[in-house]
Amino acid sequence: MSADPLDRRIKLANLPTPIHEFDFDDVRFRMKRDDLTGVETSGNKIRKLEYLLADAKRKGASVVLTTGGEQSNHARATVFAAASQGLRTKLFLWGSDRARSEGNLFLDRVMGAEIAYLNKKDFFNADAILAEECERLTRAGEAPYVAPAGGSSPVGALGYVRFVEELGDQLGGKAPSGIFAACGSGGTAAGLLVGSALAGWRTKIFAVNVLMDATSVRDYILDLAEQTLALLAIRRKIDPSRLEVVDGYSEEGYKSIAPEKLALIKRFARSSGVLFDPTYAGKAFYAYWERFIRGAEKRRPLFLHTGGLFGAFAKRQEYLDA
Ligand SMILES: Cc1ncc(COP(=O)(O)O)c(C=O)c1O
C-alpha cells in the first residue's frame, strides 16, 4: 500500500470531469462539471468517498454510517458507492419518516439503506449519535465505519486536493484566478485550499455558504484544511486570505429556495441544458450570476458545478411554478 495518503483511494468517479464554456446574459464563463462524476454517484461527494471508502475497506468495515438532510446528496452517493464495494449503509437523516420518497430519499429507500430520522437539534448533535450507534453495532459483532456529514473529514477532503491536480492538467498548469462553489460541510473548500497551496497557486476559493453561520463555516474550513495538511504530513500554513466565504444566499433556509433563484435556475437551464439543484449549486450559481454575470466584477472565477440534481425532484411544484 502506498504511503502517500493521496494514493489511497478507490476509483469511483468518472474523471477527469469536463470543463465547459457558457455564454449567459452576454457573459462568457467556465464551469467544471463535477455533476458528471457519475449518475447514481453524481456530484462532489464521490471524490471524497473515493478516499473514505478506501479507508473503510482498509479497516475491514461491514457497514458505513453517515448523516445528512433527508435530501442529502452525500448520503445517497454513500449508499450507492458503498453498495459497489459490498458494504451496507445506515443513514441518520434530518427529516421525518413521513417525508415523501422523493429525490435522494427515494433512491436511499430503493437501495435498502437502513434509515433513522433525526430532528434538527439531534442532527446538529449527530456525531454523538453516530458514536453511540457505532458502539452498539460493535457489541453486536459488526465493523461500523463512520463517514462524517458531507464526507468532510481530512480523509474526505483529499478528494478535492487531488481535484486541483486534475484541474491543473486540464488548464496546462495555469492557475485559475478563483474557484467558486457551494459550501455545506466545508470539505470541498478545505480540499481546494490545500490543493491550491500545494500547487503554489494564488487562486481564491469562494465558498457559498448554504448551511452554517458564516463565521463558523470559515473557521471550520480553515481548521479542516490545516488537519488535511497534517494528514499529508506537510508543514505549511494555509493563507486565510485565499478563502472567501460568500454569505447571504440561503436566507430562505437550507431546505428552501426563493422563487427568484428558481427562476434564474430555469432561465439558465433553458439556455444551456444544465439544470441546477435547489440546495447547493443552484444557490451558488445565483451568487455567481449576481457578482460576475449581472454584476461588475471582471475577474471571473471558474464555477464548480457540484451536482445535486436529484434534490430538484423533491421540489417539483416549486420548479414548475417559478
Ligand atoms: C450538490 C452539493 N454541492 C455542494 C455541497 C457542499 O460541499 P461541502 O459539503 O464539501 O461543503 C454538497 C454537500 O454538502 C452537495 O451535496
The ligand as a Tripos MOL2 file, in Angstrom:
@<TRIPOS>MOLECULE
LIG
   16    16     1     0     0
SMALL
NO_CHARGES

@<TRIPOS>ATOM
      1 C1        -24.5250   19.0650   -4.5320 C.3       1 LIG1
      2 C2        -23.6520   19.5710   -3.4520 C.ar      1 LIG1
      3 N1        -22.9030   20.6510   -3.6900 N.ar      1 LIG1
      4 C3        -22.0990   21.1720   -2.7430 C.ar      1 LIG1
      5 C4        -22.0200   20.6120   -1.4910 C.ar      1 LIG1
      6 C5        -21.1250   21.2520   -0.4820 C.3       1 LIG1
      7 O1        -19.9240   20.5500   -0.3390 O.3       1 LIG1
      8 P1        -19.1970   20.5350    1.0670 P.3       1 LIG1
      9 O2        -20.0920   19.7590    1.9960 O.co2     1 LIG1
     10 O3        -17.9260   19.8340    0.8010 O.co2     1 LIG1
     11 O4        -19.0360   21.9270    1.5230 O.co2     1 LIG1
     12 C6        -22.7950   19.4760   -1.1860 C.ar      1 LIG1
     13 C7        -22.8020   18.8440    0.1430 C.2       1 LIG1
     14 O5        -22.7690   19.4110    1.2010 O.2       1 LIG1
     15 C8        -23.6170   18.9460   -2.1990 C.ar      1 LIG1
     16 O6        -24.3680   17.8600   -1.9760 O.3       1 LIG1
@<TRIPOS>BOND
     1     1     2 1
     2     2     3 ar
     3     2    15 ar
     4     3     4 ar
     5     4     5 ar
     6     5     6 1
     7     5    12 ar
     8     6     7 1
     9     7     8 1
    10     8     9 2
    11     8    10 1
    12     8    11 1
    13    12    13 1
    14    12    15 ar
    15    13    14 2
    16    15    16 1
@<TRIPOS>SUBSTRUCTURE
     1 LIG1         1 GROUP 0 **** ****
